[in-house]
Amino acid sequence: MNSLSDATRERWITSLRRAPVLRHLSEAQLGALIDDGEVRTFVAGALVTGEESPTCEVFLVVEGVCDVEGPERRERLIAPTLVGEVAALSSTPKVARVQAAAGATAIAITRDRFLAAVRTSAAAGQELTKVVADQLCAPGSISQVGRFPVDGVVGEGGSGRVLRASF
């Protein structure tokens, strides 16, 4: 359990309620994720996660800015945001390198704990699936899920997308 001040914990809960997937979780659920996770502080330029990271953690970035650099992708993420959610949901190796741009504070959550929290809310699950599908379909992003190369979108509807993958 983290030893945070009540004010910091409340500020982080309020912040995380603005993140797309997490906004569907209750304050109690967000508080439990904060309490169960490990608070990590990163100085500018420090590696948050990447191919070299042996663990499958999801980071709830609560303060600061991170830069994501993939094979053909560059993106700046501003707190509140999630990092590592694609690898957690798809069980694929990390292909992007995420560094703190100007310092960042994140809560490291185990893959299983993160997914258990998301499973409590259908809306959070749908949002996470949408985020991952957007990443899979983005140019220069993830091109493979497990042992299957993703070739593109076959179809799209109100509740999801069907992706084409090769064997």
C-alpha positions in Angstrom: 0.0 0.0 0.0 1.2 3.5 -0.9 1.7 6.0 1.8 0.3 9.0 0.1 -1.4 12.0 1.6 -5.1 12.1 1.3 -4.9 15.2 -0.8 -2.5 13.6 -3.3 -4.6 10.5 -3.5 -7.7 12.5 -4.1 -6.0 14.7 -6.7 -4.8 11.6 -8.6 -8.2 10.0 -8.5 -9.7 13.2 -9.9 -7.0 13.3 -12.6 -7.4 9.6 -13.6 -11.2 10.1 -14.0 -10.3 12.1 -17.1 -8.4 9.2 -18.8 -10.5 7.5 -21.5 -10.5 3.9 -20.0 -10.4 4.9 -16.4 -13.2 7.4 -16.4 -15.6 4.4 -16.4 -14.3 3.2 -13.0 -15.6 4.4 -9.7 -13.6 6.5 -7.3 -13.3 3.5 -5.0 -11.9 1.4 -7.9 -9.4 4.1 -8.9 -8.4 4.5 -5.2 -7.8 0.7 -5.0 -5.6 0.8 -8.1 -3.5 3.6 -6.6 -3.3 1.8 -3.3 -2.4 -1.6 -4.9 0.2 -0.1 -7.3 3.7 1.1 -6.9 4.3 4.8 -7.2 7.3 5.5 -9.4 8.9 8.8 -10.2 10.9 9.3 -13.5 13.3 12.1 -14.2 13.4 13.7 -17.7 14.8 11.1 -20.1 14.2 8.1 -17.9 12.8 5.0 -19.4 9.3 4.3 -18.2 8.9 1.1 -20.3 10.0 -0.4 -23.5 11.3 -3.5 -25.3 13.9 -3.9 -22.5 11.2 -4.1 -19.8 10.8 -7.7 -18.7 7.5 -7.2 -16.8 4.1 -6.7 -18.1 2.9 -3.7 -16.2 0.4 -0.9 -17.0 1.4 2.6 -15.9 -1.2 5.1 -14.8 0.7 8.3 -15.5 -0.7 10.8 -12.9 1.7 13.7 -13.4 4.0 14.8 -16.1 4.6 14.1 -19.8 5.9 11.0 -21.6 7.2 10.6 -25.1 6.4 7.4 -27.0 8.7 6.3 -29.8 7.9 3.2 -31.9 9.1 1.9 -35.2 7.3 4.5 -37.2 5.5 6.4 -34.5 6.2 9.4 -32.2 3.7 10.7 -29.7 3.6 12.8 -26.6 1.3 11.7 -23.8 0.2 14.1 -21.1 -1.1 13.0 -17.8 -3.5 11.5 -17.0 -2.8 8.7 -19.4 -2.2 4.9 -19.6 1.1 3.3 -20.8 1.4 -0.4 -21.5 -2.3 -1.1 -21.9 -1.8 -2.5 -25.4 0.8 -5.0 -24.3 -1.3 -5.9 -21.3 -4.5 -6.6 -23.2 -3.0 -8.2 -26.3 -0.2 -10.1 -24.5 2.3 -8.9 -27.1 5.8 -7.7 -26.4 6.3 -4.0 -26.0 7.5 -2.4 -29.3 7.4 1.2 -28.2 9.9 3.0 -26.0 8.3 5.3 -23.4 10.4 7.9 -21.7 9.6 10.7 -19.3 9.8 13.9 -21.2 10.1 16.4 -18.4 9.7 14.2 -15.4 6.7 12.0 -14.6 5.0 10.2 -11.8 3.2 6.9 -12.6 1.6 4.1 -10.7 2.8 0.7 -11.8 -0.1 -1.8 -11.8 0.3 -5.5 -12.6 -1.4 -6.7 -15.8 -3.7 -9.0 -13.9 -4.8 -6.3 -11.5 -5.4 -3.7 -14.2 -7.5 -6.1 -16.3 -9.5 -7.2 -13.3 -10.4 -3.6 -12.6 -11.4 -3.0 -16.2 -13.5 -6.1 -16.3 -15.7 -4.6 -13.6 -17.1 -2.1 -16.1 -18.4 -3.0 -19.5 -17.8 0.6 -20.6 -14.2 0.5 -19.5 -13.7 -2.8 -21.3 -15.2 -1.3 -24.5 -13.0 1.8 -24.2 -9.9 -0.3 -23.6 -10.7 -2.5 -26.7 -11.2 0.7 -28.8 -7.9 2.1 -27.6 -6.1 -1.1 -28.4 -7.8 -1.4 -31.8 -6.9 2.2 -32.7 -3.2 1.4 -31.8 -3.3 -1.8 -33.9 -4.7 0.1 -36.9 -2.4 3.1 -36.6 0.3 3.4 -39.2 3.7 2.4 -37.9 2.3 0.9 -34.7 2.0 -2.7 -33.6 2.0 -5.0 -36.5 1.6 -8.3 -34.7 -0.5 -9.8 -31.9 1.1 -12.8 -30.4 2.2 -14.9 -33.4 -0.3 -13.3 -35.8 0.6 -10.4 -38.1 -2.2 -7.9 -38.3 -3.0 -7.0 -41.9 -5.8 -4.4 -41.5 -9.4 -3.9 -40.7 -12.0 -6.2 -42.3 -15.1 -4.5 -40.9 -16.3 -2.1 -38.2 -19.5 -1.7 -36.3 -21.1 -0.1 -33.3 -19.3 -2.3 -30.8 -16.0 -3.2 -32.4 -13.7 -3.9 -35.3 -12.7 -7.1 -37.0 -9.1 -7.2 -37.9 -7.5 -9.4 -40.5 -4.5 -11.4 -39.4 -2.2 -13.9 -41.2 -1.3 -17.4 -40.0 
